[in-house]
Amino acid sequence: MDDPRAKMEGNNLLNLGAPHLDWSKTPGRRPGFWLSAACVVLAVLLPFPAAIAAGLGLSFAMQAFQVIPAGARGRGLVITSLALASATILVVVARTIAAILF
């Protein structure tokens, strides 16, 4: 296929007015982050409610993670949310094991 219109590299479509994709309004992106961030703090005080809330934050973040493509703007917040929720669950499991053993 040698049609020059088919080549996407260097055709300046974005400069001509092609729309930029806005992933900041993806469902679950911001709620997942805020729930995960709050759960990290809550895991120190109340581990079991924090685990439940972290699971909810993890589900929101996974929902947004499946929608936002790799390399798109806004994906970093989702990855941070996944890391925070996972860290919260690990802290709760560690506290539970420590409480059982000691």
Disulfide bonds with the S-S distance in Angstrom:
none
